[in-house]
Amino acid sequence: MSPAQAVLSARANVNSSFRLAPITPANIETAIAVKVRPDQERFVSPVVKSLAEAYVHRGVAWPRLIFDGDRPVGFLMAFLDIDWDGKGVDFRSGLWRLNVMPETHGRGVGRFAVESVAAEVRRRGDTQMYVTWEPGEGGPEGFYRKLGFQLTGEQIGGQAGRGYWGSQAHELPY
């Protein structure tokens, strides 16, 4: 079974009460309060930095709170149709940041986030999704590789891990 097929077969295990919410004046403090485990802080920027980047990258940043019912459990920020190399030729979409509350690890929040970004990427007509991560021992690379992302060898903006989702045909698995 390929990693992408494994993700598809495991989809039923994802908590169906998870939902995304855009960042608004009413929930911005809730978003800023999303923290990761101390040992993960070196791998992902705090939500407040992501929100500042979303402000200056308004056309491409897609920040969202992740809720389990009414309880915040994480934050994600996608990049949608970003000019990858600044030359106006290579536009890409994918997961830029993922912050998961420590008490919710292992409950499917990360998988839900990846699936949600994949759904938005597909809704916009793309068939390929990228993810960025900071490499290192204890980092998120293993999680993304289990979901089918593969290293591309690219390095942009200090986040050295780059991967794409799917097969060699660059198709999203769902």
C-alpha positions in Angstrom: 0.0 0.0 0.0 1.4 3.4 -1.0 1.6 6.2 1.6 -1.2 8.1 -0.2 -3.4 4.9 -0.1 -2.6 4.6 3.6 -3.9 8.1 4.2 -7.0 7.4 2.3 -7.7 4.2 4.2 -7.0 6.0 7.5 -9.4 8.9 6.8 -12.2 7.2 8.6 -10.2 7.5 11.8 -10.1 11.3 11.7 -12.4 13.0 14.2 -15.4 14.2 12.3 -16.1 17.0 14.8 -13.0 18.9 13.7 -13.7 22.1 11.7 -11.8 25.1 10.4 -12.6 28.7 11.1 -11.1 31.8 9.5 -9.3 34.2 11.8 -11.6 37.1 12.8 -11.6 39.9 15.3 -13.7 37.7 17.6 -11.3 34.8 17.6 -7.8 36.3 17.1 -6.9 36.0 20.8 -8.0 32.3 20.7 -5.7 31.8 17.7 -2.7 33.5 19.3 -3.2 31.3 22.4 -2.6 28.1 20.3 0.8 26.8 21.5 2.9 23.8 20.6 4.9 21.6 23.0 8.2 23.3 24.1 10.3 20.7 22.3 8.5 21.6 19.0 8.9 25.4 19.3 12.1 25.3 17.2 10.2 23.6 14.3 7.3 26.0 13.9 6.8 29.7 14.3 4.2 31.0 16.8 0.8 31.8 15.5 1.3 35.5 16.0 4.2 35.4 13.5 2.0 33.5 11.1 -0.8 36.1 11.4 1.7 38.9 10.7 2.9 37.0 7.6 -0.7 36.4 6.6 -1.2 40.2 6.8 1.6 41.0 4.4 0.8 38.0 2.1 -2.9 38.6 2.0 -3.4 37.3 -1.5 -1.9 33.9 -0.9 -2.0 33.2 2.9 -4.9 31.2 4.2 -4.8 31.1 8.1 -7.4 29.0 9.9 -8.1 27.9 13.5 -8.8 24.2 14.0 -11.6 23.4 16.4 -12.8 20.1 17.9 -16.4 21.1 18.5 -16.0 24.5 20.2 -12.5 23.8 21.6 -9.5 25.2 19.7 -7.0 22.4 19.0 -4.7 23.9 16.5 -3.9 26.4 13.8 -2.9 26.0 10.2 -1.8 28.4 7.5 -1.7 27.4 3.8 -0.2 29.2 0.9 -2.4 29.3 -2.2 -1.1 30.1 -5.6 2.1 31.7 -4.3 4.7 32.8 -6.8 7.3 30.2 -5.7 10.4 31.7 -7.3 9.3 35.3 -7.7 9.5 35.0 -11.5 5.7 34.8 -12.2 6.0 31.3 -13.7 5.9 28.7 -10.9 2.8 29.1 -8.7 2.3 26.5 -5.9 -0.1 25.8 -3.0 0.3 23.9 0.2 0.7 23.8 3.9 2.9 26.6 5.3 2.4 26.2 9.1 0.8 23.7 11.4 0.5 24.3 15.2 -1.2 21.6 17.2 -2.0 21.9 20.9 0.0 19.4 23.0 -3.0 17.7 24.6 -4.4 16.9 21.2 -1.5 15.0 19.7 -2.3 11.7 18.2 -6.0 12.5 17.8 -5.9 13.3 14.0 -5.6 17.1 14.2 -2.6 17.1 11.9 -4.1 14.7 9.4 -7.3 16.8 9.4 -5.2 19.9 8.7 -3.4 18.3 5.8 -6.7 17.0 4.3 -8.4 20.4 4.7 -5.6 22.2 2.9 -5.6 19.4 0.2 -9.4 20.0 -0.2 -8.9 23.7 -0.6 -6.0 23.2 -3.1 -8.2 20.9 -5.1 -11.2 23.2 -4.9 -9.0 25.9 -6.5 -8.2 23.6 -9.4 -4.7 22.4 -8.4 -3.5 18.8 -8.4 -0.3 19.2 -6.5 0.3 20.2 -2.9 3.5 21.2 -1.1 4.4 21.3 2.5 7.2 23.2 4.3 8.9 22.1 7.5 11.9 22.8 9.5 14.2 19.7 9.5 15.7 18.2 12.6 15.6 15.4 15.2 12.1 15.3 16.7 10.6 17.4 13.9 7.6 16.9 11.7 9.3 15.2 8.7 8.2 11.7 9.7 4.6 12.8 10.1 4.6 14.3 6.6 6.4 11.4 5.0 3.8 9.0 6.5 1.2 11.0 4.7 2.9 10.6 1.4 5.0 13.7 1.1 8.4 13.2 -0.5 11.5 15.4 -0.3 12.2 17.6 -3.3 15.5 18.9 -2.2 14.4 22.5 -2.3 15.1 25.0 0.4 13.3 28.3 0.7 13.1 30.9 3.4 14.9 28.9 6.1 12.3 26.1 6.1 14.6 23.5 4.5 12.3 20.6 4.2 10.1 20.7 1.1 7.9 18.0 -0.1 5.1 17.3 -2.4 2.0 15.3 -1.8 1.1 12.4 -4.1 2.5 10.3 -6.8 5.1 11.0 -9.4 2.2 12.5 -11.5 1.8 15.0 -8.6 -1.8 14.1 -8.1 -3.5 14.8 -4.8 -4.7 11.5 -3.4 -8.2 12.8 -2.7 
